[in-house]
Amino acid sequence: MSMTKRKPIYVLILPRFEDIFHSFYTGEITKGVNLAASRLNIDFLVHITDRSNHATWLDPTILDRKHVDGILFADIDNDLEMVKRAIMRGMPCLVLNNIIPEPINYIAINNYKAAVQVVEEFVKLGHTKIATIAGDLSTQAGQSRLDGYTDALKKHGFAVNKSYIRIGGFLRTPARQGAQDLLKLKDRPTAIFVASDVMALEAIDVAKSRKITVPGDLSICGFDDNPLNVHSPVRLATVAQPLVEMGRLGLEMLCQISRGKAKLPVKEILPAKFLKAESMAALK
């Protein structure tokens, strides 16, 4: 059957999570994919999947080359098997937001290096009691940010204090609880690296409710450079990631791969950028 009869169609697989349609990550990735699709005159379908049951990610129609030219995974929650299953079926695939040592195509962001840099900035400001509210550790981004935090502390000769690590899962409620736990500690931290801005705003709010001033008593840094930050009572230090760029490049490269024009495997790591702001200050 001739493949030239129809417009090329790619599938963007998005793992579903709380507030998916308000998710900054999902919105930015989709924006980037859309930019590439309109420029290349191709179509893409969004397939929103169940995070707890990965078996539903790839139904037979998605794996049919007669209908689909390639699959772009917005994230894979560390489930490489799903990607391999699609590859075994001869489907061109590219994974976003994951660095994969195996010969699988990916475009990712250097979350680890960015997290290390945030801790270094706190250390430069004289902080030694540095805590973290980590993201969702089933995602590589969440785990890499936590690894960057712990490795940076070790590098500077600080012990990794288990009570200074709370898991917020990129969600408001657990992040709020994490901030409460940290700020109740007898030996409370003077700085918190929060793995997303949404969670960082919760932490600032908890500090305020406990009469702890930011950045006077507590320095906070988020991650994402989320437009929500305009609502922050204090300008939030954060990390900007090229998410739109990652989505755009992802679809462009996948299109090249499906046409046999890319040098395989495609492996690209994009830098993130630390943005200083008033929520981080020198230790008094």
C-alpha positions as CSV (number, residue, x, y, z in Angstrom):
1,M,0.0,0.0,0.0
2,S,1.3,3.4,-0.9
3,M,2.2,5.6,2.1
4,T,1.8,8.8,0.1
5,K,-2.0,8.8,0.1
6,R,-2.5,10.5,3.4
7,K,-0.9,13.3,5.5
8,P,1.7,12.0,7.9
9,I,0.2,11.3,11.4
10,Y,2.3,11.1,14.6
11,V,1.0,10.2,18.0
12,L,2.0,12.2,21.1
13,I,1.6,9.9,24.2
14,L,0.9,11.9,27.4
15,P,0.8,10.0,30.7
16,R,-2.2,11.3,32.7
17,F,-1.7,13.0,36.0
18,E,-3.6,15.3,38.3
19,D,-4.5,18.6,36.5
20,I,-3.1,17.4,33.2
21,F,-4.9,20.2,31.3
22,H,-3.4,22.8,33.7
23,S,0.0,21.2,33.7
24,F,2.7,23.6,32.6
25,Y,4.9,20.7,31.4
26,T,2.1,19.2,29.2
27,G,1.1,22.6,27.8
28,E,4.6,23.6,26.8
29,I,5.4,20.2,25.2
30,T,2.2,20.2,23.3
31,K,2.8,23.8,22.1
32,G,6.3,22.8,20.8
33,V,4.9,19.7,19.0
34,N,2.1,21.8,17.5
35,L,4.7,24.4,16.2
36,A,6.6,21.6,14.4
37,A,3.5,20.0,13.1
38,S,2.2,23.1,11.4
39,R,5.6,24.0,10.0
40,L,6.1,20.4,8.6
41,N,2.4,20.2,7.5
42,I,1.8,17.0,9.4
43,D,-0.8,15.9,11.9
44,F,-0.5,14.7,15.4
45,L,-2.9,12.9,17.7
46,V,-2.8,13.2,21.5
47,H,-3.2,9.9,23.3
48,I,-3.7,10.5,27.0
49,T,-2.8,7.4,28.9
50,D,-3.3,5.8,32.3
51,R,-0.2,6.2,34.5
52,S,-0.9,3.2,36.6
53,N,-1.6,0.8,33.8
54,H,1.1,1.2,31.1
55,A,-0.4,-1.8,29.1
56,T,-3.0,0.7,27.8
57,W,-0.4,3.0,26.3
58,L,-0.2,1.2,23.0
59,D,-3.4,-0.1,21.5
60,P,-3.2,-1.9,18.1
61,T,-4.2,1.1,15.9
62,I,-1.4,3.1,17.4
63,L,1.1,0.4,16.3
64,D,-0.2,0.2,12.8
65,R,2.2,1.8,10.3
66,K,-0.7,2.1,7.8
67,H,-2.2,4.8,10.1
68,V,0.7,6.1,12.2
69,D,4.1,7.3,11.2
70,G,5.8,7.5,14.6
71,I,5.2,7.8,18.3
72,L,6.5,10.7,20.5
73,F,6.5,9.8,24.2
74,A,6.1,13.0,26.3
75,D,7.4,10.9,29.2
76,I,7.6,7.3,30.0
77,D,7.7,7.0,33.9
78,N,10.8,4.9,33.6
79,D,9.0,2.3,31.6
80,L,11.4,1.4,28.7
81,E,9.5,-1.8,28.0
82,M,6.6,0.1,26.4
83,V,9.0,1.9,24.1
84,K,10.8,-1.3,23.2
85,R,7.5,-2.9,22.4
86,A,6.7,-0.2,19.8
87,I,10.2,-0.4,18.4
88,M,9.9,-4.2,18.0
89,R,6.8,-3.6,15.9
90,G,8.9,-1.4,13.6
91,M,7.4,1.9,14.8
92,P,9.7,4.9,14.8
93,C,9.8,6.3,18.4
94,L,11.4,9.2,20.3
95,V,11.2,9.7,24.0
96,L,11.2,13.2,25.6
97,N,12.5,14.1,29.1
98,N,14.5,10.9,29.6
99,I,18.2,10.2,29.2
100,I,18.5,6.6,28.0
101,P,21.8,4.7,27.9
102,E,20.4,2.1,25.4
103,P,20.2,2.9,21.7
104,I,16.8,4.5,21.9
105,N,16.1,8.0,20.5
106,Y,15.6,10.8,23.1
107,I,15.6,14.5,23.6
108,A,16.0,15.4,27.3
109,I,16.9,18.3,29.6
110,N,19.8,18.3,32.0
111,N,17.7,18.2,35.2
112,Y,20.6,16.8,37.2
113,K,23.0,19.6,36.4
114,A,20.4,22.2,37.1
115,A,19.6,20.8,40.5
116,V,23.4,20.7,41.3
117,Q,23.6,24.4,40.3
118,V,20.7,25.4,42.6
119,V,22.4,23.8,45.6
120,E,25.7,25.5,44.7
121,E,23.8,28.8,44.6
122,F,22.5,28.2,48.2
123,V,26.0,27.2,49.3
124,K,27.4,30.4,47.9
125,L,24.9,32.3,49.9
126,G,26.2,30.7,53.1
127,H,23.5,28.1,53.6
128,T,24.4,24.7,55.1
129,K,20.9,23.5,56.2
130,I,19.5,22.9,52.7
131,A,16.3,20.8,52.4
132,T,14.4,19.6,49.3
133,I,10.8,18.9,48.4
134,A,11.3,16.4,45.6
135,G,9.1,15.7,42.6
136,D,7.5,12.5,41.4
137,L,10.3,9.9,41.7
138,S,8.6,7.6,39.1
139,T,9.7,10.2,36.5
140,Q,13.3,10.6,35.6
141,A,13.1,14.4,35.9
142,G,11.9,14.0,39.5
143,Q,14.6,11.5,40.4
144,S,17.4,13.4,38.6
145,R,16.6,16.6,40.5
146,L,16.8,14.7,43.8
147,D,20.1,13.0,42.8
148,G,21.5,16.4,41.8
149,Y,20.5,17.8,45.2
150,T,22.1,14.9,47.2
151,D,25.3,14.7,45.1
152,A,25.8,18.5,45.4
153,L,25.5,18.3,49.2
154,K,28.0,15.5,49.3
155,K,30.4,17.3,47.0
156,H,30.5,20.2,49.5
157,G,31.0,17.8,52.4
158,F,27.5,18.2,53.9
159,A,25.8,15.1,55.3
160,V,22.5,14.2,53.5
161,N,19.9,14.6,56.2
162,K,17.0,12.2,55.6
163,S,14.6,14.5,57.5
164,Y,15.5,17.3,55.1
165,I,14.1,15.3,52.1
166,R,10.3,15.4,51.5
167,I,8.5,14.0,48.5
168,G,5.9,16.4,47.0
169,G,5.3,14.4,43.8
170,F,4.9,17.7,41.7
171,L,1.5,18.1,43.5
172,R,0.2,20.8,45.7
173,T,-1.2,18.9,48.7
174,P,1.8,16.6,49.3
175,A,4.2,19.6,48.7
176,R,2.2,21.6,51.4
177,Q,2.6,18.7,53.8
178,G,6.3,18.4,53.0
179,A,6.8,22.1,53.7
180,Q,4.9,21.8,57.0
181,D,7.1,18.9,58.0
182,L,10.3,20.7,57.2
183,L,9.3,23.9,58.9
184,K,8.3,22.1,62.1
185,L,11.7,20.6,62.5
186,K,13.6,21.7,65.6
187,D,16.7,22.2,63.5
188,R,14.8,23.6,60.5
189,P,16.4,24.3,57.2
190,T,17.3,27.8,56.1
191,A,17.0,26.9,52.4
192,I,14.7,24.7,50.4
193,F,15.2,23.5,46.8
194,V,11.6,22.7,45.6
195,A,11.5,20.5,42.5
196,S,8.7,22.6,40.8
197,D,7.3,26.1,41.1
198,V,3.8,24.9,41.8
199,M,5.2,23.2,44.9
200,A,7.5,26.1,45.7
201,L,4.5,28.5,45.9
202,E,2.9,26.1,48.4
203,A,6.1,26.2,50.5
204,I,6.1,30.0,50.5
205,D,2.5,30.0,51.6
206,V,3.2,27.5,54.4
207,A,6.2,29.7,55.5
208,K,4.0,32.8,55.6
209,S,1.3,31.0,57.7
210,R,4.1,30.1,60.2
211,K,5.4,33.7,60.3
212,I,8.6,32.6,58.6
213,T,9.7,35.3,56.1
214,V,11.1,34.5,52.6
215,P,13.9,35.3,52.1
216,G,14.6,36.7,55.5
217,D,14.4,33.5,57.5
218,L,14.1,31.0,54.6
219,S,15.4,30.9,51.0
220,I,13.4,29.0,48.4
221,C,14.2,28.0,44.8
222,G,11.6,26.4,42.5
223,F,12.0,24.7,39.1
224,D,10.1,25.3,35.8
225,D,9.8,29.1,35.3
226,N,6.1,28.7,35.4
227,P,3.9,31.7,34.5
228,L,2.0,31.0,37.8
229,N,5.0,32.7,39.5
230,V,3.4,36.1,38.9
231,H,1.2,35.2,41.9
232,S,4.2,34.7,44.2
233,P,4.4,37.2,47.0
234,V,8.1,37.3,46.5
235,R,9.9,36.9,43.1
236,L,10.7,33.2,43.0
237,A,14.2,32.0,42.0
238,T,13.7,29.1,39.6
239,V,15.1,27.1,36.7
240,A,13.9,27.7,33.1
241,Q,13.7,24.6,30.9
242,P,13.4,24.7,27.1
243,L,10.2,22.6,27.1
244,V,8.6,24.1,24.0
245,E,11.9,23.6,22.2
246,M,12.1,20.0,23.4
247,G,8.6,19.3,22.1
248,R,9.3,21.0,18.7
249,L,12.7,19.2,18.3
250,G,11.1,16.0,19.3
251,L,8.5,15.9,16.5
252,E,11.0,17.3,14.0
253,M,13.5,14.6,14.7
254,L,10.8,11.9,14.8
255,C,9.7,13.0,11.4
256,Q,13.3,12.7,10.1
257,I,13.6,9.2,11.7
258,S,10.4,8.0,10.1
259,R,11.7,9.1,6.7
260,G,15.0,7.4,7.3
261,K,16.9,10.7,7.2
262,A,18.3,10.8,10.8
263,K,21.5,9.4,12.1
264,L,20.4,6.9,14.8
265,P,20.2,6.9,17.7
266,V,19.2,10.5,18.2
267,K,20.4,11.6,21.6
268,E,20.2,15.2,22.6
269,I,20.4,16.9,26.0
270,L,19.3,20.5,26.3
271,P,20.5,22.8,29.1
272,A,18.3,24.3,31.7
273,K,19.0,27.8,33.0
274,F,19.0,29.0,36.7
275,L,17.2,32.3,37.2
276,K,18.2,34.2,40.3
277,A,15.5,36.2,42.2
278,E,14.7,37.6,45.6
279,S,13.3,34.4,47.1
280,M,17.0,33.4,47.6
281,A,19.2,35.5,49.9
282,A,22.4,35.2,51.9
283,L,22.1,33.6,55.3
284,K,21.8,36.2,58.0
